[in-house]
C-alpha cells in the first residue's frame, strides 16, 4: 500500500535546513547559496495545516552575498531558532564571520535576535554544518568541519573552550551531563561544564539575561568510541549521525555508512542503523536500511520511531526497538531537505 504523504514543490528555493518550532510551525532555510545564482537566500516560516498543506506566513531575506542557512535547530520553549549562516565574503576575509545567528518568532514573523562567530578565521570554505540545542534549551552546540563551540542559548555566550577534532564532525548529541561529538571515525564523549547565572546583554541586536562561565574551561574527554565493523566491512566505515533515546538514557542510535574496498566494482556504499548500550558502549543491534549512504537521521519525541534519509532521496521510518523498517517513501525524481524533523 502506498504510504500517505504530501509533496510540496517550492520552485526556485533549494532547501538546505529545516526545523519544526511546533506541531504546526515549520521553518525552512534555503536559497542559491553564496553563488551569484540570482536565487535569494531566505528563512521561511510556514503554517502546517491538519490536511498537511502548508501556508507561507513570513520570509526573512538575508543580505546580498550571505550564504544560505546550512543548518538549524528550533526551541519551542521561547519561540527561537538558531541557524548557521556565513557572512558576506568581505567579512570572511577579515575573520569577522558571524556564522551563528538566533532568530525569534513573534506574531508569525521572524526577526534577528543575536549573532556570534565560532568558525576559525581564514577558512572560507568552512560553514556551520551542525546546530543542536540541548533538551532544556540552555545550551547550543555548533560545529564546522573540525571545530565545535558550546554556547549558552539564546545569548550565544561561550561556556567552554572550543574543541578541535582531527576527523570531520557530522553530528552532536546532548545528555544532561555529557555531549557526544560524532566524527567520521569515532564518538567523542565529553563532560559538560557547569553554568553560572549572570546578567548581561544578548548582543547588539537585543537585550536579555544569559548564562556564561567567567573562565572558559576545557571540555574533559571521558571516552572515545571507534566506529565498529558492520555488514562484514572491517574498515573504511564512517559515523554519520547519532540520537539518544528520549526515555532511555543508556540507549543511543548511530548511523554508519560503509565504504566498500576499491577492488570491489559492484559493491556500493550502504547505510546501517545501530542501537548501542552506553553503559558498555557496545552495539546491541544493527540493521542495513539502505543500499546507499544515509545522510540524515532523527528520533520521535516518544522514542518509538527512527527516521532516516538516504543519498538516493528515499525517506524511511524504523521501529526503534527492532530496527525493522516500518515505512519507505520513494522520491526518484525529486529533491528533499537534508534534515529530517520528527515531532
N, C-alpha and C positions, 0 to 999 in steps of 0.2 A: 504494500500500500504506500502511496506517495506521501511523504511527510508534509504536513501543512506548514507553509511558510509564505511570507510576503516579501518579494523583492522590491527594493526602492532604487531606481536608477537616478543618480544625481549627475546630470550632464555637466561636463566641464568642471568637475570638482573631485579630483582624486583624493581619497581618504587615507590618511596616514595614522590617525589615532582616534579613539572613541572612549566614552565612559558614560555610564548611567548615573545621573545625580539622584534620581528617584525612579520609582516604577514607571512614571510617565514622562520623565525628562531625560533626554538624550543629548549629549554634546559630541559633535564631530569636529575634528581638526583636519584641514587639508588645503589643497591648492596646487599651484605649479612648482612649489619649492623656491629655491634661491635662483633658479634659472630664469631667463627672460622669455618665458613661455606665453606671457600675456594672461595667464590664469592667476587671479589674485589669491593670496593666502589668507585664510579666514578661520575663525571659530564659529560654529553654527549651533544654536540651541533649538531643539525640536521638541514638540509635544507628541508622545506616542499614544495614540488612542486605543480604546479597547478592541477595535477591529483591526489593529496593527497598522493602520495608516498613520502617516506622520505629517505634522504641520510645522512649518518653519516659524519660530517665534521671534528670533533675533539672530543677527550675524554681526560679528566683530571683525572688521577688516584690519589686518596687520599693516605696518608701514611698508612702503615700497622698498624692496631689497632685503627684507627679513625673510627667514626661512619658514617653511610650513611647520605647524605643530607636529613634531615627530613622535611624541609620547605624551600621555596624560593620565591623571588619576583624579577622581572626584570624591569629595567628602560631604555626605548629605547633612552631617551634623551642623554645619554652618554655611551650607549652600556655596561652597567654594570648589574650584577646580584648579589644579596645578599642571602646567604644561612645559614642555621643552621646546623653546623657540630660539633659534640662533639670531643674533642681532645682524645689522647690515654689515657689509664687508669692511667698511671703514673702521667700525668699532672692533671687528675681529682682528684687524691688523694692529690695532693699538692695545690689544689684550683686554678689552673692555666689553666682552661678550656677556650680556645679561640674559643668559640662556634659560634660567629657571624663573617662571612667572606664575603668579597667582591671580586668578580672576574670581570675582564674586558674582553670584546670580541673584538679582533682586528685581522684582516687578517684571519678570520674564525678560530681563536684559543682562548681558554680560558686560562687566566693567573691570578694568585692570586695578588690582589691589596692591601689588608689590612685585619687585624683581630682585634677582640675585645671580651673580656669576659663579659657577662652580667648575667649569671646564678649564684645563690648563691653557695659558696663553700661547699663541703661535700654532695651535692645532686647528687649522682652518677647515679640515675635513671632519673633525670630531663634532658630535652632536649629542644631545641628551636623549639617549635611546631607552633609558629605563626611568620610570617615575612611579613610585609606590608610596602610599600613605599608610601609616600604622593603623591598626584596628581602632585605637582610641582617638585617632586624629591628632595626636600630639607631635608626631614626627613625620617627616617625608624623606625618603631615600631617592637620590637622583644620581645617575651614572652615565658617563660617556663610555668610550670603548674600554678604557683601563682605569678610570678614576671615579671613585664613589664618594659622595658627600652625604652626611646625615644632618638634616636641618630641622629646627623647630618649625611647627606648622600652626598657623599660616604665616608667621612672621619671616620665615626663611633665615633665621639666625643660626649660624653653625653651632652644633653642640659637641662636635668631636673633630679631631684631625682627619683630613681626607685619607682614604685608603687607595693605594695604587697597586694594581694587580698585574702580574706578568701575562696572564692569559686574558682574553677578551671577556667582558662582562655581558651577560644576556638577561639576567633577572635578579630580583632581590625579594626576600620574604621576611616579614617581621613576626616575632613572637613577643610575649610580654617582656622578656628579659634578654632576648638574643636577636640577631639579624643574620640571615643566611644569604650570602652573596654567591650567585650561580655564575661560574665561569665555564668556559668550554671544557676544561679538563677536571674541575673539582668544585665541590661545595665548600665554601669557606664560612665557618660558623663563628661569629664574633659576639661578645657580650656587649649589651647596650649600656651607655653611661647613664648616671643619674642626672636628672634635670631639676634645676632650681628655679623658683619663680623670680622674675624681675619685671619691672615696668619700663617700657620704652616705646619708641615709635616703630611701626612695622617697617616703613620705608618712606621715601619722599612721596610715594603715591598715596599713603594713607596712614592712619594712626590706630593704635590699639596696644594691648598687652602682648608680650611674647615671653617665651621661656628660653633661657640661654644658660650656658656654662661660662663662668668667668675665665677659667683657664682651660683651654681645649685639651682634652686628654686623648691619648692614642687608644684606639679600639683594641681590646685584647682578643687575639685569635685563640679560640677554645679548641677547635678541631678542623681538620681538613679531610674531606672525603673524596677520593678519586672516583672517576667515572667507572662503573663496573662493566663487565662484558655482558652483552645481551644478544640473543639470536645467533649465538655461535661466533660473533665478531669479537675477537680478543683484543683488538687495538683499533685506534682511529675513531672510536665513537665519541660523541660530544654531548654535554648537557645543553639544554636549550631553555628550559623554564622549570619552575617549581611552585607548589602551593601546599600550605598546611591545611589539614582537615580542621574546620572551624570548631568542631566539638571534641576532637581527639587530639590533644597536644603532642602525642607521641607518634602521630602519623603524618608523613609528608609524601607528596606525589611529585615525581620528576618526569620531565620529557627527555628522552635520549634519542639522538639521531645517529644511526650507524654510518660508517664511511667504508664501503667495500674496497678491497685492495685493487690497485690499478691493473693488476693482471687479470681481473675478472671483468669481461666486457659486458656480460649480461646482468650482473648484479647491480641493483640500484640502491640509492640511499633510502633507508627505511626508518619509520618513526615508531618508537616504543614509549609506553607509559609505565612507570614503575611505582609501586607502593612500598614505602620504607618504614621500618620501626626506628624511631630516632633515639631510643634508649640504647640500642646496639648498633645503630646505623648500618643495618643490613636490609637487603631487598627481600621483602616477603612475597611479592608477586609482580610479574611483569607480563606485558602483552603487546604484541605488534598490532598497531591500529591503522597503519598506513604504509603503502608501498612507496611513499615519498616522505621527505623530511617534514616534521611538524614545525610550524612557525609561531603558533600562539597557543595559550593554554589557560584555563580558568576553572574554578570550582564554585558550585552553588552555595548560597548562604547556609543551607541546612546540611551541606556536606554530602548529599546523596548523588549528585551528578558532577561529572567532569566534562568539560568542553574543550575541543581542540580544533585547530585549523591547520591544514597541510599545504604544502607548496603546489599541489595540483588543484588548489582552490576548492577543496572539499571541507565541510564542517561536520563534526561528529560529536555525539554525546556518549559517555560511558557511565556504567554503574560503578560508583566509587568503591564498592566492596569487592565485586567480582572482576572489575575492569572489562566486563562484557560490553560490546558495542550496542547501544540502545537505539541510535538513530544516525543516519548519514544523509546530509543534504549535498547534492552534487551541483557544482557550478562550472560546467565545462567551458563556457564561453564568456563568463562574467568575472569581474574583479570584486574582491571583498576586502574589508578592512583587515589589517594585520593584527588587530586586537579583538578579543572576544570578551564580552561582559556578561556575567550571569548574576541575576538578582537573587 
